């Protein structure tokens, strides 16, 4: 058995079965229906044909019963078919072979007909069971191919991210440090400070990308734990903005809001990702807006930007790992921000959903349970 983890879901792939091992692939419900038809329907059919013994030939009766057995075979598979063959055989023998109402067969041709009936019934059951086996194997192969295709897509995207998004800040940092090492006294203090800042920013970006990749892998493996504690959003939001230097973001978070139950570190990661994403798409003269309000047993925090927005039909696509809608420069991360943020929110018992901004843009709604709800 092989486990493949993709997009927050775990798929199990079974190795092909060894030749020579058979299995009934008919479902339990269909098998029970087949047994019911064998034990109730088939005897009723045979008995209903008894008044027609003078009008129907023995061969015609066998064909009618054989047709019923084939129907049971198609419905219930191998084991109901075997039982139906036996019930049909003894029913035909008892009611339709002379002497009647005994299990003695007086004519050889009737013995041949009964044997042919059993052979055909069992042969039909084998064919149906083989067909069901092949159909199930084909369906399993298609399912495994889809899982492998998705895993290959994610692997390709990850390799692309590593080859570009991770190497770019690393190259910038190395270039800055290399310039400082080889420059001697050719740079002024201001130029040296600028190179150090460039290296620091590049390494910070690299660290953030690696953290996102590691956290996403932990989420998919189910090993990223959350330790919720009461947190005031009017204190958590400014702290997250300080981390990314978002001084111009507007904040309308009432201090009277109830505290939320959240893990401080995970909440910080979510806010940094959401605000950073909003700043990336907001025009310079219209910075993002952060608002919050109470909604029943939770508090909803909204991060709104005035950017180009996202069509509603693509809302869920935004949360696909390695997906950056409308981002064409490939220099702003590996496309894990929103996928990771939703996973972190759900790990704390919350939710992250998008909604359109009436004036244009996108609003991300982070819903977290209130602390009083957890008590």
N, C-alpha and C positions, 0 to 999 in steps of 0.2 A: 504494500500500500504506500502510495506517495502522496504527501500533502503539498498543495500549492496555495499560497496566500496571495490574493490580488484584491486591491480596492477595498480592504476591510473585510473581505469574505474569505473563507477557507474552503477549498474544493479538495475532495479526496479522489484520487485516481487509483483504480484497481488494475493490477497486472492482468493480462489475458489469461483465461482459464486454460488449464492443461488439457490437451486432447484426451479423449477417452472418459472424461468425467461428465455425466449427464445431469441435467437439472430441469425441473418443471418450471417454466417461466410464466405459467398462467397465474394470475393473481388469486388470492385466497377467496375473494368474493365470487369470482367467476367459477372457481373450483367448487364452492359450496352450491352454487346454482346448478352446476353440472350434475352433482350427486343428487340434488333434489329432483331434477328432471329424470334421472336414471331410476330412482326408487319410486317415484310417484307417476311421472308422465309416461314413461315407457311402458310399464305394466298396463296403465289405462289405455294406451294406444293398442297394445296387443289384444286386450280384452274387447275393445270396441270393434276389432276386425273379426272376431269370432262369428258374429251373425252373417258375415259375408263369405264364409268358407265355401259355400256352394257357388258363388258368383266369381270369386277371385281365384286365380291359380296360385299354387304354392310359391312360384317364382315372383309373382306380383306382390304377394304378402311380404316375402323376404326383401324386395326392393323398398317397400314402404318402411319397414322396420329399419333397414340399413340406412335409409335417408335420415330417419330420426336419430340413429346412433351417430351419424356424421354430424348432425346438428349439435348433439351433446358433446361430441369431440371438439368442435369449433368453440363451444362455450366453455367447457370445463377442462379441456386438455387431456393428458394421458390417463390419469387414474380414473376419472369418471368414465372415460371411453372404455377402459378395460372392464369396468363393472357393467357398463351398458352392453358390451359384447356378450358378457355372460348372461345377463338378464334377458337380452334378446334371444340368445341361443336357447336357453331353457324355456322361455315363453313360447317360441315357435315350436319347439319340440313337444311341449305339453299340449298345446291347443291345436296345432296344425299338422302334425305327423301322425299317421295311423300306427298303432291304435291310439286314439285321442285320450287325453287326460292320463297319460303315462309318459315315462321318459324312455320308452322303447321306440326304436325306429325300424319300421318293417321294410322300407324300400331303400335300396342302395343310392338311388339318385337323390333321395331326400338327405341322406348322410352327406353326400357330396355338396349339396346345396347349403347345408348347415355349416360344413367346414369352410366353404367359400365365404359364407357370411362372416364367420369369425376372422378369417384371414383379411378380408377387406376392411372390417371394422378396426382391427389392430393396425393394419397398414395405414389407414386414414389417420388414426391417432398418432402414429409415428411421424407422418408427414406434417400434421398440424403442430406437433410439439417441436419438430425441427424448424419449421417456419417461425414459430414464436421465439425460439432460441436465436435464430439469425436476426430477427427484427430487433430483439432486445440488445444483441451485440452491436448492431448498427447504430441504434440510438445511443448506446453507451459510448461508442467510438465518436459519434458526432459531438456528444457532450464533452468528452475529454479533449477533442480537437478545439472546441471553443475555449475551454479553460486554458489549454496550452497556447492558443493564439493570443488570449488576453495577457497571459504571463509573458509571452514574447514581446507584446507591445509595450508592457511596462518595463521590461528589461531594456528594450531599445531606447525608450524614453529616458531611463535612468542613465544609460551609457552616454546618451546625447547630453544630458545635464552634467554628468561628470566631465565629459570632454570639453564643454564650453563654460557652463555656469560656474563650475568649481575651479576650473583652470584660470578663468579670467581674473578674479581677484587675487589668486595666487601669483599669477604672472605680474600683476600690477605691484604687489607687495615686493616681489623679488627684484623687479626693476628699480623700485625706489630704494631698497636697501643696497642693491648693487651700485647704484649711482652714488650713494653716500659713501660706500666703501672705497670707490675708485676716484672720488672727486678731489681728495686732498683738501686744500684750502680754496678751491675754485668757487665754491658756493658761499653766498652770504648766509647770515643767520636766518634771515627770512626764508631763503630758498631751502635751507636745510629743514626748517620747521615745516615747510609745505610738503617736502618729500616724506618726512616722518608722519605727518597727518595722512598723506595718501596711503602709506604702508599700513597705518593703524586702521583706517577706514576699510581697506581691502581685506585685512585680516579679520576685522569684525564681521564683514559680510561673509567671508568664508566660514567663520565660526557659526554664524546664523544658519547658513545653508546646511552645514553638517549636522547641527542640532535638529533642524527640521527633518532631515533624512532619518536620523536615529530615532526621533520621537515617532515618526510615522511607522517605522518598522516595529517599534514597541507597541504602538496602538494595534497594528495588524496582528501581532503575536499575542495580544491581550495581557501584556506584562507591565503596562504603564499604569501605575496606581495613582489615585487622587486622594488627598487628605483634606476634605472641605472644613473650613472654619468660617465663622461670621466675618464678613468683610463689608466695609462701607464703600460704595462705588464712587462717592465724591472724593475719596482719598485714593482709590486704586487707579482711577482714570488719569489724574495728573502725574502720578508716578510713572505710568506707561508712556505718557507723552514726553516726559523728561528723558526717558531712555532713548527715544529716537529723535529727540530734538525738534518736536512738532510744536513750536511755540505759537504758531498762528492758528491752530485748530480751535474752533469755537466749542465751548463746553456749557451745556445747560442741564446739569445734573442736580436736582434739588437735594440739599443736605438732609431733608426730612424723610427721604426714602428709607424703607427698612433695609437692614443689612441683608446681603445675600450669602448663601452657603457655597463657598468656592475654595478651591486650592489656590493660594496666593500666586505661586509660581506659574501654574497653568493659566490662570486668569490673565496674568501679565503677558504671557505668550500670545494669548488670543487677542488682547487689546492691541499689542504691538503689530500683529499681523493685519488686523482689520484697519487700524488707522494708517499703517504704512501703505496698504493697498488703496485706501481712499485718497491719500495724498498723491499717489502715483498718477491717478486719473483725474484729479481735480484741477481746474484752471487756477493759475496763480492768484487771480483776483477773487476767487470764490473758494476759500479753504473748506475742508470737511467740517461737518457739524456733528457733535455728540450729544444726544439727549437720552433721558431715562424716565421711565414711568412705571408705576405699580400696575400689575395685571393679575388680579386674583391672588394665587399663592406663589406668584413669581414676580420678578422684576425684569422688565425688558429694556435693554440698552440698545440704542440705535446709532449706528455710524453711517452718516449720509454724505455722499459726495455729489458733485454737480458735473460729473464727467459724462461721457457718451452713453453710459448705461449698458444694460445687457438685455436682449429680448427674453421675455418670460419663458419661452420654450427652451432656452439655454440655461435656465437657472440651475438645474441639477448638474449640468455639464461643468459648471464652475467648480464643483467639489470633486471632480475627477483628478486624481494625482497626476502631476506633470502636464496639466492643462492650463494654458494662459489665454483666455479669450481676449482677442483684440490686442494682444501684446506681440509685437513683431520684432522687437530689437533683441530678444533673447538675452538680455543682460540684467534682468531684475529678479532672478531666482529660478528655482527649478519647478515652479508651479505647484508647490505644496502648501502654500499659506492657508488657503481657504479649506482645503481638504483636512489639513492638520487642525485648524481651528475648530471645525465641526466635530472632529473626533475628540478633541480635548473638552469641548463643551458637553458632549454626550457622556464622557467619562466622569463628569461632575454632576450628572443628572440634569443637565440643561439641554438647550437646543440652539442651533444657528440656522437661520433661514433668511433668504433674500426677499426683498419686495421693491417694486419700482418706486422711484422718487417722482412725485407729481410734476415738479418743475424740470424734470430731466435728471438723469443720473441713476444711482443705485443706493439702496439702503440695506445694510446688513443688520439683522435683528438678533441680538444675543439674549436669550431668555435663561435666567438662572433662578433656582428655587430660593425663596426667602429663608433667612436663618431661623425665623420663628416656626417655619413649617417643619424643620428638622428636629425641633425640640420635642 
